[in-house]
């Protein structure tokens, strides 16, 4: 699974052709001891993280919404997924 960003110990990833299980555009967040799934608006779909980590992911989604949509379009086509700048 390609890593598309990293910040504050979070690894943000997208799978290619990953539209069946969650049915909405999404990404995976790997954090020590957890892997969770968020939609591109920053809503938690599966898994559990603490409130601080959720806020960081939500802030990043708000800053990078158009980039996330573009990355998703590449991912579902099986093309190279671009790197997205981390949260500042």
N, C-alpha and C positions, 0 to 999 in steps of 0.2 A: 504494500500500500504506500503510495507516494506521500512523503511528508511535504506539506505545502507552506508551513510556517512553524515557528517556534518562539515562545516567549515565556519568561517566568517559570520555567520548568515544564511548560505544556508543549506537547508535540501535536500539531494539527495535521490531520491526514485525510485524504479522500481515496476511495477505491474507484477503479475503473468499472463502468457498467453497473453501478451500485444503486439501482432504482427499484428493485423488487421488494426488499424487506421493509424499508421504512416508508416507501411510496412518496416521499417528499425530498426535494434537494437538501442534502445534509453533509456533515463532516464528522469525523471521529476525533476525539481529544484523548490523548494518552497522558496520564498524570500518574506519578508513583502510586501504585496500588489500585489504579482504576483505568477503565476505558469507557468513555461515555459518548453519546451521539447528540449533536445539536442540529437544528435546522438552520438555514442561512440567516435567519433573523435573530438567532441566539437563544431560541427556546430549547430547553432540554427535552430530548425525546426518550432516551433510555439511559439508565445508570444514575449514579449519585455522586455529586461533588459538593464541596462546601460552598457556602454563600459567597465567599471572597473569590473563589475560582469562577463561579458562575458569573459574577459581576465583570471579571476580567474578560471572559469570553464574550459576554454581551457587548461590552465596550468595543472590543476588537471587531465584532460583527457589524456594529453600527458604523465604524470607520471604514470598513472594507467591503461593504455590501455589494457594490458593482463588481469588484474583483472576485468575490466569492461566486457570484452568478456566472461570470465568465469561466472561472475554474470548473464549476459544475458542468457547464455546457461541454467543455473539453473532456471531462471525466466520463460522462455518459456516452461520448462518441469514441472512447478508448484512445484519445489523443494525449499528448504530453500536457500535464497539468502544470500551470505556471506557479512559481513561488509568489507568495503574498507577504508583503512586509509585516513584521510583527507589531504588536501593540507598543506604542511609545510612551 
